[in-house]
Amino acid sequence: MTKRTMDIETLLRWAYREELPKALGSASGPSDSIRSGWAGISSYAQLLAVIDYNRYGVLPDLTALDGPHVDAVRVFDAVRALDGCAVEVPAHAAYEAYVSWSLANAKRARSQTKFGRVVGQRFQKAEQTGRIFYLSCELHDVPARPEAPRNPND
């Protein structure tokens, strides 16, 4: 058996689009393959059809002749394990992102101390090697800092 190298997006696409749909229903029977609770009712109300997901949360390929590749199942397990991971953002990076957002949106940025107090009330903090991190916090779409106006006399 040869090992293939692929980037993460290709790997996820292969696992979730090509391999995991090969699993038909859930291992414990057809009742588990239909999502329970309000999720099932909500999808029925939106689509006027019962969506029969397989145990991997994807629509099953009813024409598949075999089950999903074992590596695709390992990818699924690894992705599920990410749910338990805590994301740590260094406090200085969070503040810099806030300042960039403030400048991009013509808002006055608060001091780093005030920012730290407010964010510290919303997110759990941890300290490692003298640096503060905010836990379970992510930075998205941080705008680039606008360049400072140039002095025309320079």
Helices and strands as residue ranges (DSSP letters): H 8-13, I 14-19, G 20-22, H 30-33, H 37-47, H 70-81, G 82-84, E 88-90, H 91-104, H 112-122, E 125-128, E 131-135
